[in-house]
């Protein structure tokens, strides 16, 4: 039998289910019900038993499974759901709120500036079947690990090497954390092995272990010996040795044509590459033989062409022809040149 309209507020047998009792608010039946107990009339909504609400009777957004993720993902919405949750004491709500605010404050304060702030989630209190769920103790949040500072690798500085000996420059490079790169050898008047240049200027910063190209001095090339060679062979040899060739010619009437008669600088001299070496090449010109007279006076050598008379040149004779001695008289002496008969005429 249900309560009358004048019945006070309280728990009464459920008119629809005799195993339950339902709360009468003084004017109508409410939605609150619970299993029937020995003294149902002593139960009031404010008692410890009456305030226990079945989680299934609460709205879904007031359950702990929704409130706790909301506190982590969307702090304001989580607080609204927490404080509207029925059946939870103000003390519990305050403790959970303070714990969540503290976790957020510590996370923001300790987060590094260059990293995105991570949100620490508050531990979920486990709902129990009693009237007031006891919140679990909130563990103190640990500060997020700060990222290790990544320092850029140290750089090696190129030292000054010009003018050093090669061995000394190599030691200095290795002491600076660098190594010797490609070595170019250049003819120079400097002492062989001296550093003439380096691939990177002094003070240049490179990655440790980098190779630095070097240019070192080697002796100047020697001028090869080309005298007696043909002009073409001498030119090829001089050019292979790094020199420039200048040819001049000397005319001769005998000997080989087109051979080197002399050179300047002389062989063995050291000169810079591309220096000029002058070679003198023979140019032989064959002259026709002198025309011999068609006839000679017999008995004289050299030949005396026929004439009315000969006298010795430089004498007192009147010619008309004169013979320049000495003249060998090999036969008769028609011009009476060999006055002493010794076989030589005009010997004075």
HELIX and SHEET records of a PDB file:
HELIX    1   1 UNK A   40  UNK A   42  5                                   3    
HELIX    2   2 UNK A   55  UNK A   57  5                                   3    
HELIX    3   3 UNK A   60  UNK A   62  5                                   3    
HELIX    4   4 UNK A   64  UNK A   73  1                                  10    
HELIX    5   5 UNK A   75  UNK A   83  1                                   9    
HELIX    6   6 UNK A   90  UNK A  110  1                                  21    
HELIX    7   7 UNK A  166  UNK A  175  1                                  10    
HELIX    8   8 UNK A  231  UNK A  240  1                                  10    
SHEET    1   A 3 UNK A  10  UNK A  13  0                                        
SHEET    2   A 3 UNK A  20  UNK A  24 -1                                        
SHEET    3   A 3 UNK A  29  UNK A  35 -1                                        
SHEET    1   B 2 UNK A 155  UNK A 157  0                                        
SHEET    2   B 2 UNK A 205  UNK A 207 -1                                        
SHEET    1   C 3 UNK A 179  UNK A 187  0                                        
SHEET    2   C 3 UNK A 211  UNK A 218  1                                        
SHEET    3   C 3 UNK A 195  UNK A 198 -1                                        
SHEET    1   D 3 UNK A 244  UNK A 252  0                                        
SHEET    2   D 3 UNK A 276  UNK A 284  1                                        
SHEET    3   D 3 UNK A 260  UNK A 264 -1                                        
SHEET    1   E 3 UNK A 300  UNK A 301  0                                        
SHEET    2   E 3 UNK A 327  UNK A 329 -1                                        
SHEET    3   E 3 UNK A 344  UNK A 345 -1                                        
SHEET    1   F 2 UNK A 310  UNK A 312  0                                        
SHEET    2   F 2 UNK A 321  UNK A 323  1                                        
END                                                                             
